[in-house]
Amino acid sequence: MPRFMPNATLVFSGLGYAADGPYLLVNDVYGKKQMRLPVLGRTFTLRHTQKRFCIGPFDLKTYQSKACENSVELMPFSQYKDDMCPACREETGFNPAFYNADSISAQQRAYNLTPHFVYMAYFSPQHLKVGISSETRGIERLLEQGARVAGILKRFANADEARALEAHLCAQEGIYETMRLGTKVRLLSDPFKADAAIETVYEAARAHGVEPEGGVLDLTKYYFGDVEAAPDIVQLPDDSPSDMVAGRCVGMVGGILMLEQGGNVFAAPVKEWESYEVEITVGELLCEYEYEPQQMGLF
């Protein structure tokens, strides 16, 4: 079976979206380099071990990441929940909950002064999330979230002004500030109609006195390469291995791979694998998914 870079120690360090579709970021720990691996249309098995390594820092000005210069191995997640070593964490200087911090880094202060926007993301009619993002990231934050559709509610000169509206909206009934990955996975098997989802965001925003700027976007094409390529049914695998995912990738929604096996498409979450050592087997399926028919739903 063809292992990708079998003699290297690889760590899963992130994911993202490009013009040619979604990709995974994998670092060669001791080679000290980062690789972008496009996944759309590719068949593979991805398995993680119990070893963890620093995923390396990223630059808040360019939003470019790199491998850890010191190849630091991390303690087990139960003992150390960070995905960076102290040196890379300090170099990055990012704290998404800066508004609750006693102090923030110089990098964070500069980042907070960049223009920010407040967005509303749709996951289901009962699951609408509001958050903020720097304009420098474009819609990358929305895609990382796995929003099915999303609208930019308002743009601001800096993060502090954006945070004020975010905090106000998240205090309202039915608006989420955070959502668990497990909830996002479960919702992928629920019925989805883009037009209805877009209208739901409009109605919710207007109910709170905000009109989405530039409309509400259907993000399907970014996840699947083409709107028509989105599967009609996404299934939740039953009793699948917790350390392995496999299949032909037909898309990726947020941190969840859409993997096809035997004509069925399964939701396989991998976002929480960041910092774990991974093994990639190309063109081979080392696990087969089982499912209960009643778990199916229209995508």
Number of C-alpha atoms within 10 A of each C-alpha: 9 11 14 13 12 11 7 13 16 27 27 29 29 21 20 20 19 12 7 12 19 26 19 19 19 25 29 21 25 15 14 14 15 21 16 15 13 18 19 21 16 14 20 23 19 20 20 22 13 12 15 25 26 31 33 28 24 19 14 19 12 9 11 9 17 19 24 25 16 14 18 19 17 20 16 14 14 6 8 12 11 15 22 23 20 12 16 21 18 13 15 21 19 20 15 10 8 17 13 9 9 6 11 15 15 12 17 18 15 12 19 20 15 16 18 25 23 25 25 28 27 23 22 20 13 11 15 22 23 23 24 26 25 23 18 15 13 12 16 17 18 24 24 18 20 25 24 24 24 28 25 25 25 19 20 19 15 19 23 17 17 23 20 12 19 22 14 11 21 17 12 10 7 13 17 18 15 12 13 7 18 10 11 22 22 14 18 26 20 17 14 19 12 14 11 11 22 20 13 19 25 20 14 17 19 13 10 11 8 14 18 19 12 10 14 22 17 19 20 22 14 19 27 23 20 13 13 10 13 17 17 13 17 26 29 23 18 12 9 15 12 11 13 19 24 27 28 22 22 23 30 30 26 26 23 23 27 27 26 22 16 9 7 15 24 30 23 23 20 23 18 12 20 21 29 25 24 24 21 19 20 16 16 17 18 15 14 13 20 13 15 10 9 7 14 18 17 14 16
